[in-house]
Structure formats: C-alpha cells, structure tokens
C-alpha cells in the first residue's frame, strides 16, 4: 500500500492548502518518509524531526 493511501489525504491536503506547508512527515513514530503535495510524490526524510513522548491523539 502506498504512503498516499495510508495517510489521511483529505485532512493533510486541506492543511497544505491552508498553510502552504509543502511536505508532511510520517511521524508515528518518526518513519523517515514524507509526502510532497507540490510534486505529488513520496520523499525520503533521513533527518527525521525529533520529538519527546507520544504523539497526541485527537479523536
């Protein structure tokens, strides 16, 4: 299954259009990949964003 199929594409694309942040990062845990909305392609992110503790869950 592709990265695009496993992320929440509607929410993330809406975030891109609202903020112009071009790349999202796979982050649960940091996974070393991202998605570029400008080029509609998966990108490798070897320098993952560090984080402390669990990622908050919004239900």
Biopython code that builds the backbone (N, CA, C, O; Angstrom):
import numpy as np
from Bio.PDB.StructureBuilder import StructureBuilder

atoms = [
    (1, "UNK", "N", (0.852, -1.176, 0.000)),
    (1, "UNK", "CA", (0.000, 0.000, 0.000)),
    (1, "UNK", "C", (0.895, 1.235, 0.000)),
    (1, "UNK", "O", (1.871, 1.285, 0.748)),
    (2, "UNK", "N", (0.585, 2.213, -0.812)),
    (2, "UNK", "CA", (1.419, 3.408, -0.926)),
    (2, "UNK", "C", (1.218, 4.325, 0.271)),
    (2, "UNK", "O", (0.225, 4.237, 0.993)),
    (3, "UNK", "N", (2.183, 5.197, 0.456)),
    (3, "UNK", "CA", (2.088, 6.184, 1.521)),
    (3, "UNK", "C", (0.837, 7.036, 1.347)),
    (3, "UNK", "O", (0.133, 7.322, 2.316)),
    (4, "UNK", "N", (0.564, 7.437, 0.120)),
    (4, "UNK", "CA", (-0.604, 8.290, -0.134)),
    (4, "UNK", "C", (-1.896, 7.622, 0.298)),
    (4, "UNK", "O", (-2.832, 8.299, 0.723)),
    (5, "UNK", "N", (-1.958, 6.309, 0.196)),
    (5, "UNK", "CA", (-3.175, 5.596, 0.569)),
    (5, "UNK", "C", (-3.287, 5.406, 2.073)),
    (5, "UNK", "O", (-4.385, 5.170, 2.578)),
    (6, "UNK", "N", (-2.175, 5.503, 2.805)),
    (6, "UNK", "CA", (-2.212, 5.229, 4.237)),
    (6, "UNK", "C", (-2.334, 6.477, 5.089)),
    (6, "UNK", "O", (-2.719, 6.378, 6.254)),
    (7, "UNK", "N", (-2.022, 7.642, 4.557)),
    (7, "UNK", "CA", (-2.176, 8.873, 5.330)),
    (7, "UNK", "C", (-3.596, 9.390, 5.188)),
    (7, "UNK", "O", (-4.369, 8.892, 4.369)),
    (8, "UNK", "N", (-3.929, 10.372, 5.974)),
    (8, "UNK", "CA", (-5.274, 10.955, 5.883)),
    (8, "UNK", "C", (-5.253, 12.036, 4.809)),
    (8, "UNK", "O", (-5.027, 13.206, 5.116)),
    (9, "UNK", "N", (-5.486, 11.658, 3.555)),
    (9, "UNK", "CA", (-5.260, 12.595, 2.449)),
    (9, "UNK", "C", (-6.152, 13.831, 2.459)),
    (9, "UNK", "O", (-5.704, 14.896, 2.036)),
    (10, "UNK", "N", (-7.364, 13.737, 2.912)),
    (10, "UNK", "CA", (-8.246, 14.907, 2.892)),
    (10, "UNK", "C", (-7.764, 15.941, 3.904)),
    (10, "UNK", "O", (-7.674, 17.128, 3.592)),
    (11, "UNK", "N", (-7.456, 15.486, 5.112)),
    (11, "UNK", "CA", (-7.005, 16.399, 6.169)),
    (11, "UNK", "C", (-5.657, 17.005, 5.817)),
    (11, "UNK", "O", (-5.460, 18.211, 5.965)),
    (12, "UNK", "N", (-4.733, 16.185, 5.357)),
    (12, "UNK", "CA", (-3.399, 16.699, 5.066)),
    (12, "UNK", "C", (-3.403, 17.624, 3.861)),
    (12, "UNK", "O", (-2.685, 18.624, 3.852)),
    (13, "UNK", "N", (-4.190, 17.311, 2.852)),
    (13, "UNK", "CA", (-4.260, 18.209, 1.689)),
    (13, "UNK", "C", (-4.917, 19.537, 2.086)),
    (13, "UNK", "O", (-4.505, 20.593, 1.606)),
    (14, "UNK", "N", (-5.912, 19.498, 2.938)),
    (14, "UNK", "CA", (-6.534, 20.730, 3.423)),
    (14, "UNK", "C", (-5.514, 21.568, 4.196)),
    (14, "UNK", "O", (-5.485, 22.791, 4.065)),
    (15, "UNK", "N", (-4.682, 20.909, 4.999)),
    (15, "UNK", "CA", (-3.629, 21.619, 5.736)),
    (15, "UNK", "C", (-2.656, 22.273, 4.750)),
    (15, "UNK", "O", (-2.259, 23.423, 4.937)),
    (16, "UNK", "N", (-2.276, 21.544, 3.711)),
    (16, "UNK", "CA", (-1.377, 22.105, 2.698)),
    (16, "UNK", "C", (-1.980, 23.362, 2.069)),
    (16, "UNK", "O", (-1.299, 24.380, 1.942)),
    (17, "UNK", "N", (-3.239, 23.295, 1.680)),
    (17, "UNK", "CA", (-3.870, 24.455, 1.035)),
    (17, "UNK", "C", (-4.027, 25.623, 2.002)),
    (17, "UNK", "O", (-3.947, 26.780, 1.589)),
    (18, "UNK", "N", (-4.246, 25.340, 3.273)),
    (18, "UNK", "CA", (-4.424, 26.405, 4.257)),
    (18, "UNK", "C", (-3.102, 27.059, 4.657)),
    (18, "UNK", "O", (-3.065, 28.257, 4.936)),
    (19, "UNK", "N", (-2.010, 26.278, 4.686)),
    (19, "UNK", "CA", (-0.745, 26.778, 5.227)),
    (19, "UNK", "C", (0.372, 26.889, 4.208)),
    (19, "UNK", "O", (1.366, 27.575, 4.448)),
    (20, "UNK", "N", (0.219, 26.221, 3.072)),
    (20, "UNK", "CA", (1.269, 26.113, 2.060)),
    (20, "UNK", "C", (2.497, 25.358, 2.557)),
    (20, "UNK", "O", (3.582, 25.513, 1.995)),
    (21, "UNK", "N", (2.345, 24.538, 3.607)),
    (21, "UNK", "CA", (3.414, 23.627, 4.015)),
    (21, "UNK", "C", (3.466, 22.523, 2.967)),
    (21, "UNK", "O", (2.526, 21.733, 2.881)),
    (22, "UNK", "N", (4.533, 22.435, 2.160)),
    (22, "UNK", "CA", (4.523, 21.521, 1.020)),
    (22, "UNK", "C", (4.735, 20.050, 1.366)),
    (22, "UNK", "O", (4.336, 19.178, 0.594)),
    (23, "UNK", "N", (5.359, 19.756, 2.516)),
    (23, "UNK", "CA", (5.705, 18.366, 2.835)),
    (23, "UNK", "C", (5.165, 17.996, 4.205)),
    (23, "UNK", "O", (5.315, 18.747, 5.168)),
    (24, "UNK", "N", (4.531, 16.825, 4.283)),
    (24, "UNK", "CA", (4.166, 16.264, 5.584)),
    (24, "UNK", "C", (5.141, 15.140, 5.873)),
    (24, "UNK", "O", (5.736, 14.562, 4.964)),
    (25, "UNK", "N", (5.295, 14.840, 7.158)),
    (25, "UNK", "CA", (6.251, 13.818, 7.585)),
    (25, "UNK", "C", (5.511, 12.669, 8.248)),
    (25, "UNK", "O", (4.647, 12.889, 9.098)),
    (26, "UNK", "N", (5.856, 11.418, 7.853)),
    (26, "UNK", "CA", (5.344, 10.247, 8.561)),
    (26, "UNK", "C", (5.904, 10.283, 9.966)),
    (26, "UNK", "O", (7.124, 10.310, 10.134)),
    (27, "UNK", "N", (5.059, 10.285, 10.976)),
    (27, "UNK", "CA", (5.510, 10.710, 12.302)),
    (27, "UNK", "C", (4.969, 9.856, 13.435)),
    (27, "UNK", "O", (4.822, 10.352, 14.552)),
    (28, "UNK", "N", (4.671, 8.602, 13.186)),
    (28, "UNK", "CA", (4.056, 7.812, 14.264)),
    (28, "UNK", "C", (4.597, 6.394, 14.293)),
    (28, "UNK", "O", (3.913, 5.502, 13.792)),
    (29, "UNK", "N", (5.757, 6.122, 14.833)),
    (29, "UNK", "CA", (6.826, 7.031, 15.259)),
    (29, "UNK", "C", (7.474, 7.665, 14.044)),
    (29, "UNK", "O", (7.075, 7.359, 12.921)),
    (30, "UNK", "N", (8.474, 8.551, 14.224)),
    (30, "UNK", "CA", (9.129, 9.099, 13.031)),
    (30, "UNK", "C", (9.549, 7.965, 12.101)),
    (30, "UNK", "O", (10.271, 7.055, 12.510)),
    (31, "UNK", "N", (9.102, 8.019, 10.867)),
    (31, "UNK", "CA", (9.226, 6.881, 9.957)),
    (31, "UNK", "C", (10.202, 7.093, 8.812)),
    (31, "UNK", "O", (10.486, 6.149, 8.075)),
    (32, "UNK", "N", (10.729, 8.309, 8.638)),
    (32, "UNK", "CA", (11.720, 8.538, 7.600)),
    (32, "UNK", "C", (11.167, 8.794, 6.211)),
    (32, "UNK", "O", (11.912, 8.736, 5.233)),
    (33, "UNK", "N", (9.872, 9.078, 6.104)),
    (33, "UNK", "CA", (9.288, 9.402, 4.808)),
    (33, "UNK", "C", (8.411, 10.645, 4.946)),
    (33, "UNK", "O", (8.021, 11.043, 6.044)),
    (34, "UNK", "N", (8.125, 11.225, 3.819)),
    (34, "UNK", "CA", (7.209, 12.355, 3.769)),
    (34, "UNK", "C", (6.455, 12.331, 2.458)),
    (34, "UNK", "O", (6.734, 11.512, 1.582)),
    (35, "UNK", "N", (5.504, 13.230, 2.329)),
    (35, "UNK", "CA", (4.736, 13.356, 1.096)),
    (35, "UNK", "C", (4.805, 14.812, 0.667)),
    (35, "UNK", "O", (4.507, 15.713, 1.450)),
    (36, "UNK", "N", (5.201, 15.037, -0.581)),
    (36, "UNK", "CA", (5.286, 16.379, -1.142)),
    (36, "UNK", "C", (4.013, 16.654, -1.939)),
    (36, "UNK", "O", (3.748, 15.989, -2.940)),
    (37, "UNK", "N", (3.228, 17.634, -1.494)),
    (37, "UNK", "CA", (1.985, 17.972, -2.178)),
    (37, "UNK", "C", (2.231, 18.752, -3.457)),
    (37, "UNK", "O", (1.395, 18.734, -4.361)),
    (38, "UNK", "N", (3.365, 19.438, -3.550)),
    (38, "UNK", "CA", (3.678, 20.189, -4.768)),
    (38, "UNK", "C", (3.930, 19.222, -5.923)),
    (38, "UNK", "O", (3.425, 19.423, -7.028)),
    (39, "UNK", "N", (4.714, 18.170, -5.665)),
    (39, "UNK", "CA", (5.083, 17.210, -6.709)),
    (39, "UNK", "C", (4.245, 15.935, -6.682)),
    (39, "UNK", "O", (4.406, 15.076, -7.549)),
    (40, "UNK", "N", (3.338, 15.796, -5.687)),
    (40, "UNK", "CA", (2.531, 14.583, -5.516)),
    (40, "UNK", "C", (3.400, 13.331, -5.542)),
    (40, "UNK", "O", (3.188, 12.420, -6.343)),
    (41, "UNK", "N", (4.384, 13.309, -4.646)),
    (41, "UNK", "CA", (5.294, 12.176, -4.595)),
    (41, "UNK", "C", (5.816, 11.949, -3.178)),
    (41, "UNK", "O", (5.889, 12.874, -2.369)),
    (42, "UNK", "N", (6.170, 10.717, -2.902)),
    (42, "UNK", "CA", (6.782, 10.364, -1.630)),
    (42, "UNK", "C", (8.238, 10.820, -1.640)),
    (42, "UNK", "O", (8.913, 10.740, -2.667)),
    (43, "UNK", "N", (8.719, 11.300, -0.488)),
    (43, "UNK", "CA", (10.106, 11.726, -0.357)),
    (43, "UNK", "C", (10.732, 11.053, 0.857)),
    (43, "UNK", "O", (10.060, 10.810, 1.859)),
    (44, "UNK", "N", (12.031, 10.754, 0.760)),
    (44, "UNK", "CA", (12.773, 10.218, 1.896)),
    (44, "UNK", "C", (13.164, 11.369, 2.806)),
    (44, "UNK", "O", (13.607, 12.416, 2.335)),
    (45, "UNK", "N", (13.001, 11.178, 4.108)),
    (45, "UNK", "CA", (13.392, 12.179, 5.094)),
    (45, "UNK", "C", (14.325, 11.513, 6.113)),
    (45, "UNK", "O", (13.888, 11.138, 7.201)),
    (46, "UNK", "N", (15.607, 11.365, 5.762)),
    (46, "UNK", "CA", (16.523, 10.668, 6.668)),
    (46, "UNK", "C", (16.771, 11.421, 7.971)),
    (46, "UNK", "O", (17.072, 10.796, 8.988)),
    (47, "UNK", "N", (16.654, 12.745, 7.964)),
    (47, "UNK", "CA", (16.838, 13.545, 9.177)),
    (47, "UNK", "C", (15.476, 13.836, 9.777)),
    (47, "UNK", "O", (14.941, 14.936, 9.634)),
    (48, "UNK", "N", (14.919, 12.836, 10.451)),
    (48, "UNK", "CA", (13.565, 12.939, 10.974)),
    (48, "UNK", "C", (13.477, 13.981, 12.086)),
    (48, "UNK", "O", (14.433, 14.181, 12.836)),
    (49, "UNK", "N", (12.337, 14.635, 12.185)),
    (49, "UNK", "CA", (12.088, 15.613, 13.232)),
    (49, "UNK", "C", (12.049, 14.903, 14.580)),
    (49, "UNK", "O", (11.258, 13.977, 14.763)),
    (50, "UNK", "N", (12.897, 15.323, 15.536)),
    (50, "UNK", "CA", (12.865, 14.673, 16.851)),
    (50, "UNK", "C", (11.604, 15.059, 17.624)),
    (50, "UNK", "O", (11.048, 16.141, 17.431)),
    (51, "UNK", "N", (11.175, 14.175, 18.481)),
    (51, "UNK", "CA", (10.054, 14.500, 19.363)),
    (51, "UNK", "C", (10.238, 13.729, 20.653)),
    (51, "UNK", "O", (10.867, 12.672, 20.684)),
    (52, "UNK", "N", (9.676, 14.280, 21.718)),
    (52, "UNK", "CA", (9.735, 13.644, 23.037)),
    (52, "UNK", "C", (8.342, 13.179, 23.416)),
    (52, "UNK", "O", (7.376, 13.939, 23.349)),
    (53, "UNK", "N", (8.254, 11.923, 23.814)),
    (53, "UNK", "CA", (6.975, 11.408, 24.274)),
    (53, "UNK", "C", (6.053, 11.007, 23.142)),
    (53, "UNK", "O", (6.396, 11.135, 21.966)),
    (54, "UNK", "N", (4.881, 10.521, 23.508)),
    (54, "UNK", "CA", (3.940, 10.059, 22.492)),
    (54, "UNK", "C", (3.325, 11.220, 21.725)),
    (54, "UNK", "O", (3.273, 12.353, 22.205)),
    (55, "UNK", "N", (2.870, 10.911, 20.539)),
    (55, "UNK", "CA", (2.194, 11.910, 19.708)),
    (55, "UNK", "C", (0.753, 12.016, 20.197)),
    (55, "UNK", "O", (0.088, 10.999, 20.391)),
    (56, "UNK", "N", (0.266, 13.244, 20.396)),
    (56, "UNK", "CA", (-1.122, 13.402, 20.877)),
    (56, "UNK", "C", (-2.123, 12.804, 19.883)),
    (56, "UNK", "O", (-1.918, 12.861, 18.671)),
    (57, "UNK", "N", (-3.170, 12.248, 20.397)),
    (57, "UNK", "CA", (-4.256, 11.684, 19.574)),
    (57, "UNK", "C", (-5.481, 12.570, 19.717)),
    (57, "UNK", "O", (-5.911, 12.889, 20.825)),
    (58, "UNK", "N", (-6.030, 12.957, 18.585)),
    (58, "UNK", "CA", (-7.237, 13.769, 18.580)),
    (58, "UNK", "C", (-8.348, 12.922, 17.971)),
    (58, "UNK", "O", (-8.294, 12.550, 16.799)),
    (59, "UNK", "N", (-9.330, 12.631, 18.766)),
    (59, "UNK", "CA", (-10.417, 11.760, 18.313)),
    (59, "UNK", "C", (-11.675, 12.559, 18.111)),
    (59, "UNK", "O", (-12.705, 12.003, 17.730)),
]
sb = StructureBuilder()
sb.init_structure("model")
sb.init_model(0)
sb.init_chain("A")
sb.init_seg("    ")
for serial, (resi, resn, name, xyz) in enumerate(atoms, 1):
    if name == "N":
        sb.init_residue(resn, " ", resi, " ")
    sb.init_atom(name, np.array(xyz, "f"), 0.0, 1.0, " ", f" {name:<3s}", serial, name[0])
structure = sb.get_structure()
